[in-house]
Amino acid sequence: MQRLAGLMQIALVAAFVLALGGAFVPGSAGHASGVACIVILIVTPVVRVGWLTTSWARSGDRRFALLGGGLLLVLAVGAVIAFLK
């Protein structure tokens, strides 16, 4: 769990720095920084759920592992639908 906490802190700092870049850097570099910030804000919770689901499955907590897997499945289906439109 310590690794997950460290990863979440890195993502927080990275998103903050990239958001500042998106807000204050002009041109395509600022735009790319803003897009990277949004990508981090979307991917980080998905990684957290995947990490926790794996941890729950390894520890034998099937209910939480199934719920986490179901949430990841809903996110994946939503992403596929969004890309198809």
TORLO-826253 format. One record per atom (N, C-alpha, C): atom name; x, y, z; chain. Coordinates in steps of 0.1 Angstrom, whole numbers. Example, Ala and Ser with C-alpha at 12.3 -4.5 7.8 and 13.67 -1.06 7.14 Angstrom:
2
node name = N	east = 132	north = -57	up = 78	chain = A
node name = CA	east = 123	north = -45	up = 78	chain = A
node name = C	east = 132	north = -33	up = 78	chain = A
node name = N	east = 128	north = -22	up = 71	chain = A
node name = CA	east = 137	north = -11	up = 71	chain = A
node name = C	east = 129	north = 0	up = 79	chain = A
end
This chain:
85
node name = N	east = 8	north = -12	up = 0	chain = A
node name = CA	east = 0	north = 0	up = 0	chain = A
node name = C	east = 9	north = 13	up = 0	chain = A
node name = N	east = 21	north = 11	up = 5	chain = A
node name = CA	east = 30	north = 23	up = 5	chain = A
node name = C	east = 33	north = 27	up = -9	chain = A
node name = N	east = 35	north = 18	up = -18	chain = A
node name = CA	east = 38	north = 21	up = -32	chain = A
node name = C	east = 26	north = 28	up = -38	chain = A
node name = N	east = 14	north = 24	up = -35	chain = A
node name = CA	east = 2	north = 30	up = -41	chain = A
node name = C	east = 1	north = 44	up = -36	chain = A
node name = N	east = 4	north = 47	up = -23	chain = A
node name = CA	east = 3	north = 60	up = -18	chain = A
node name = C	east = 14	north = 69	up = -25	chain = A
node name = N	east = 26	north = 64	up = -26	chain = A
node name = CA	east = 36	north = 71	up = -33	chain = A
node name = C	east = 32	north = 75	up = -48	chain = A
node name = N	east = 27	north = 65	up = -54	chain = A
node name = CA	east = 22	north = 67	up = -68	chain = A
node name = C	east = 12	north = 78	up = -69	chain = A
node name = N	east = 2	north = 78	up = -60	chain = A
node name = CA	east = -8	north = 88	up = -60	chain = A
node name = C	east = -3	north = 101	up = -57	chain = A
node name = N	east = 7	north = 102	up = -48	chain = A
node name = CA	east = 13	north = 115	up = -46	chain = A
node name = C	east = 21	north = 121	up = -58	chain = A
node name = N	east = 28	north = 112	up = -65	chain = A
node name = CA	east = 35	north = 116	up = -77	chain = A
node name = C	east = 25	north = 121	up = -87	chain = A
node name = N	east = 14	north = 113	up = -89	chain = A
node name = CA	east = 3	north = 117	up = -98	chain = A
node name = C	east = -3	north = 131	up = -95	chain = A
node name = N	east = -5	north = 133	up = -82	chain = A
node name = CA	east = -10	north = 146	up = -77	chain = A
node name = C	east = -1	north = 158	up = -81	chain = A
node name = N	east = 12	north = 156	up = -78	chain = A
node name = CA	east = 22	north = 167	up = -81	chain = A
node name = C	east = 23	north = 168	up = -96	chain = A
node name = N	east = 24	north = 158	up = -103	chain = A
node name = CA	east = 25	north = 159	up = -118	chain = A
node name = C	east = 12	north = 166	up = -124	chain = A
node name = N	east = 1	north = 162	up = -119	chain = A
node name = CA	east = -12	north = 169	up = -124	chain = A
node name = C	east = -11	north = 184	up = -121	chain = A
node name = N	east = -7	north = 187	up = -109	chain = A
node name = CA	east = -6	north = 201	up = -105	chain = A
node name = C	east = 3	north = 209	up = -114	chain = A
node name = N	east = 15	north = 203	up = -116	chain = A
node name = CA	east = 25	north = 210	up = -124	chain = A
node name = C	east = 21	north = 211	up = -139	chain = A
node name = N	east = 15	north = 200	up = -144	chain = A
node name = CA	east = 10	north = 201	up = -158	chain = A
node name = C	east = -2	north = 211	up = -159	chain = A
node name = N	east = -10	north = 212	up = -149	chain = A
node name = CA	east = -21	north = 221	up = -149	chain = A
node name = C	east = -16	north = 236	up = -150	chain = A
node name = N	east = -6	north = 238	up = -142	chain = A
node name = CA	east = 0	north = 251	up = -142	chain = A
node name = C	east = 6	north = 254	up = -156	chain = A
node name = N	east = 13	north = 244	up = -162	chain = A
node name = CA	east = 18	north = 246	up = -175	chain = A
node name = C	east = 7	north = 248	up = -185	chain = A
node name = N	east = -4	north = 241	up = -184	chain = A
node name = CA	east = -15	north = 243	up = -193	chain = A
node name = C	east = -22	north = 257	up = -191	chain = A
node name = N	east = -21	north = 262	up = -179	chain = A
node name = CA	east = -27	north = 275	up = -177	chain = A
node name = C	east = -18	north = 287	up = -181	chain = A
node name = N	east = -5	north = 285	up = -180	chain = A
node name = CA	east = 3	north = 297	up = -181	chain = A
node name = C	east = 13	north = 296	up = -193	chain = A
node name = N	east = 15	north = 284	up = -199	chain = A
node name = CA	east = 24	north = 283	up = -210	chain = A
node name = C	east = 16	north = 285	up = -223	chain = A
node name = N	east = 20	north = 295	up = -231	chain = A
node name = CA	east = 13	north = 297	up = -244	chain = A
node name = C	east = 16	north = 287	up = -255	chain = A
node name = N	east = 7	north = 286	up = -264	chain = A
node name = CA	east = 10	north = 278	up = -276	chain = A
node name = C	east = 7	north = 263	up = -274	chain = A
node name = N	east = 13	north = 255	up = -283	chain = A
node name = CA	east = 11	north = 241	up = -283	chain = A
node name = C	east = 17	north = 234	up = -271	chain = A
node name = N	east = 27	north = 239	up = -265	chain = A
node name = CA	east = 33	north = 233	up = -253	chain = A
node name = C	east = 23	north = 234	up = -241	chain = A
node name = N	east = 17	north = 245	up = -240	chain = A
node name = CA	east = 7	north = 247	up = -230	chain = A
node name = C	east = -5	north = 238	up = -232	chain = A
node name = N	east = -9	north = 237	up = -244	chain = A
node name = CA	east = -21	north = 228	up = -248	chain = A
node name = C	east = -17	north = 213	up = -244	chain = A
node name = N	east = -5	north = 209	up = -248	chain = A
node name = CA	east = -1	north = 195	up = -245	chain = A
node name = C	east = 0	north = 193	up = -230	chain = A
node name = N	east = 5	north = 203	up = -223	chain = A
node name = CA	east = 6	north = 202	up = -208	chain = A
node name = C	east = -8	north = 200	up = -202	chain = A
node name = N	east = -18	north = 208	up = -207	chain = A
node name = CA	east = -32	north = 207	up = -202	chain = A
node name = C	east = -38	north = 193	up = -205	chain = A
node name = N	east = -35	north = 188	up = -217	chain = A
node name = CA	east = -40	north = 175	up = -221	chain = A
node name = C	east = -34	north = 164	up = -213	chain = A
node name = N	east = -21	north = 165	up = -210	chain = A
node name = CA	east = -14	north = 155	up = -202	chain = A
node name = C	east = -20	north = 156	up = -188	chain = A
node name = N	east = -23	north = 167	up = -183	chain = A
node name = CA	east = -30	north = 168	up = -169	chain = A
node name = C	east = -43	north = 161	up = -169	chain = A
node name = N	east = -51	north = 163	up = -179	chain = A
node name = CA	east = -64	north = 156	up = -180	chain = A
node name = C	east = -62	north = 141	up = -180	chain = A
node name = N	east = -53	north = 137	up = -188	chain = A
node name = CA	east = -50	north = 122	up = -189	chain = A
node name = C	east = -46	north = 116	up = -176	chain = A
node name = N	east = -38	north = 123	up = -169	chain = A
node name = CA	east = -34	north = 119	up = -155	chain = A
node name = C	east = -46	north = 118	up = -146	chain = A
node name = N	east = -54	north = 128	up = -147	chain = A
node name = CA	east = -66	north = 129	up = -138	chain = A
node name = C	east = -76	north = 117	up = -141	chain = A
node name = N	east = -76	north = 113	up = -154	chain = A
node name = CA	east = -85	north = 102	up = -157	chain = A
node name = C	east = -79	north = 88	up = -154	chain = A
node name = N	east = -66	north = 87	up = -157	chain = A
node name = CA	east = -59	north = 74	up = -155	chain = A
node name = C	east = -56	north = 70	up = -141	chain = A
node name = N	east = -53	north = 80	up = -132	chain = A
node name = CA	east = -50	north = 77	up = -119	chain = A
node name = C	east = -60	north = 69	up = -111	chain = A
node name = N	east = -73	north = 73	up = -111	chain = A
node name = CA	east = -83	north = 65	up = -104	chain = A
node name = C	east = -84	north = 51	up = -109	chain = A
node name = N	east = -83	north = 50	up = -122	chain = A
node name = CA	east = -84	north = 36	up = -128	chain = A
node name = C	east = -72	north = 27	up = -123	chain = A
node name = N	east = -61	north = 33	up = -123	chain = A
node name = CA	east = -49	north = 25	up = -118	chain = A
node name = C	east = -51	north = 22	up = -103	chain = A
node name = N	east = -56	north = 31	up = -95	chain = A
node name = CA	east = -59	north = 29	up = -81	chain = A
node name = C	east = -69	north = 17	up = -79	chain = A
node name = N	east = -80	north = 17	up = -87	chain = A
node name = CA	east = -90	north = 6	up = -86	chain = A
node name = C	east = -83	north = -7	up = -90	chain = A
node name = N	east = -76	north = -7	up = -101	chain = A
node name = CA	east = -69	north = -19	up = -105	chain = A
node name = C	east = -60	north = -24	up = -95	chain = A
node name = N	east = -52	north = -16	up = -89	chain = A
node name = CA	east = -42	north = -19	up = -79	chain = A
node name = C	east = -50	north = -26	up = -67	chain = A
node name = N	east = -60	north = -19	up = -62	chain = A
node name = CA	east = -68	north = -24	up = -51	chain = A
node name = C	east = -75	north = -37	up = -54	chain = A
node name = N	east = -80	north = -38	up = -66	chain = A
node name = CA	east = -87	north = -50	up = -70	chain = A
node name = C	east = -77	north = -62	up = -70	chain = A
node name = N	east = -65	north = -60	up = -75	chain = A
node name = CA	east = -55	north = -70	up = -74	chain = A
node name = C	east = -51	north = -74	up = -60	chain = A
node name = N	east = -50	north = -64	up = -52	chain = A
node name = CA	east = -46	north = -66	up = -38	chain = A
node name = C	east = -57	north = -74	up = -31	chain = A
node name = N	east = -70	north = -71	up = -33	chain = A
node name = CA	east = -81	north = -78	up = -27	chain = A
node name = C	east = -81	north = -92	up = -32	chain = A
node name = N	east = -79	north = -94	up = -45	chain = A
node name = CA	east = -79	north = -108	up = -50	chain = A
node name = C	east = -68	north = -116	up = -44	chain = A
node name = N	east = -56	north = -110	up = -42	chain = A
node name = CA	east = -45	north = -118	up = -36	chain = A
node name = C	east = -47	north = -121	up = -22	chain = A
node name = N	east = -54	north = -112	up = -15	chain = A
node name = CA	east = -57	north = -115	up = 0	chain = A
node name = C	east = -69	north = -124	up = 2	chain = A
node name = N	east = -76	north = -127	up = -9	chain = A
node name = CA	east = -88	north = -136	up = -7	chain = A
node name = C	east = -101	north = -129	up = -5	chain = A
node name = N	east = -102	north = -116	up = -6	chain = A
node name = CA	east = -114	north = -109	up = -4	chain = A
node name = C	east = -122	north = -109	up = -17	chain = A
node name = N	east = -129	north = -119	up = -20	chain = A
node name = CA	east = -136	north = -121	up = -33	chain = A
node name = C	east = -146	north = -110	up = -36	chain = A
node name = N	east = -154	north = -106	up = -26	chain = A
node name = CA	east = -164	north = -96	up = -28	chain = A
node name = C	east = -159	north = -83	up = -33	chain = A
node name = N	east = -149	north = -78	up = -26	chain = A
node name = CA	east = -143	north = -65	up = -31	chain = A
node name = C	east = -136	north = -67	up = -44	chain = A
node name = N	east = -129	north = -78	up = -46	chain = A
node name = CA	east = -123	north = -81	up = -59	chain = A
node name = C	east = -133	north = -81	up = -71	chain = A
node name = N	east = -144	north = -88	up = -68	chain = A
node name = CA	east = -154	north = -88	up = -79	chain = A
node name = C	east = -160	north = -75	up = -81	chain = A
node name = N	east = -162	north = -67	up = -71	chain = A
node name = CA	east = -168	north = -53	up = -73	chain = A
node name = C	east = -158	north = -44	up = -80	chain = A
node name = N	east = -145	north = -46	up = -77	chain = A
node name = CA	east = -135	north = -38	up = -84	chain = A
node name = C	east = -134	north = -42	up = -98	chain = A
node name = N	east = -134	north = -55	up = -101	chain = A
node name = CA	east = -134	north = -60	up = -115	chain = A
node name = C	east = -146	north = -55	up = -122	chain = A
node name = N	east = -158	north = -55	up = -116	chain = A
node name = CA	east = -170	north = -50	up = -122	chain = A
node name = C	east = -169	north = -35	up = -126	chain = A
node name = N	east = -163	north = -28	up = -117	chain = A
node name = CA	east = -161	north = -13	up = -120	chain = A
node name = C	east = -151	north = -11	up = -131	chain = A
node name = N	east = -141	north = -19	up = -131	chain = A
node name = CA	east = -131	north = -18	up = -143	chain = A
node name = C	east = -138	north = -22	up = -156	chain = A
node name = N	east = -146	north = -32	up = -155	chain = A
node name = CA	east = -154	north = -36	up = -167	chain = A
node name = C	east = -163	north = -25	up = -172	chain = A
node name = N	east = -170	north = -19	up = -163	chain = A
node name = CA	east = -179	north = -8	up = -167	chain = A
node name = C	east = -171	north = 4	up = -173	chain = A
node name = N	east = -159	north = 7	up = -167	chain = A
node name = CA	east = -151	north = 17	up = -173	chain = A
node name = C	east = -146	north = 14	up = -187	chain = A
node name = N	east = -142	north = 1	up = -189	chain = A
node name = CA	east = -137	north = -4	up = -202	chain = A
node name = C	east = -148	north = -3	up = -212	chain = A
node name = N	east = -160	north = -7	up = -209	chain = A
node name = CA	east = -171	north = -7	up = -218	chain = A
node name = C	east = -175	north = 8	up = -222	chain = A
node name = N	east = -174	north = 16	up = -212	chain = A
node name = CA	east = -177	north = 31	up = -214	chain = A
node name = C	east = -167	north = 37	up = -223	chain = A
node name = N	east = -154	north = 33	up = -222	chain = A
node name = CA	east = -143	north = 38	up = -230	chain = A
node name = C	east = -145	north = 33	up = -245	chain = A
node name = N	east = -149	north = 20	up = -246	chain = A
node name = CA	east = -151	north = 15	up = -260	chain = A
node name = C	east = -163	north = 22	up = -266	chain = A
node name = N	east = -173	north = 24	up = -259	chain = A
node name = CA	east = -185	north = 31	up = -265	chain = A
node name = C	east = -181	north = 45	up = -268	chain = A
node name = N	east = -174	north = 52	up = -260	chain = A
node name = CA	east = -169	north = 66	up = -263	chain = A
node name = C	east = -161	north = 67	up = -275	chain = A
node name = N	east = -152	north = 57	up = -277	chain = A
node name = CA	east = -143	north = 57	up = -289	chain = A
node name = C	east = -151	north = 53	up = -302	chain = A
node name = N	east = -162	north = 45	up = -301	chain = A
node name = CA	east = -169	north = 41	up = -312	chain = A
node name = C	east = -178	north = 53	up = -318	chain = A
node name = N	east = -181	north = 62	up = -309	chain = A
node name = CA	east = -190	north = 73	up = -314	chain = A
node name = C	east = -183	north = 84	up = -320	chain = A
end
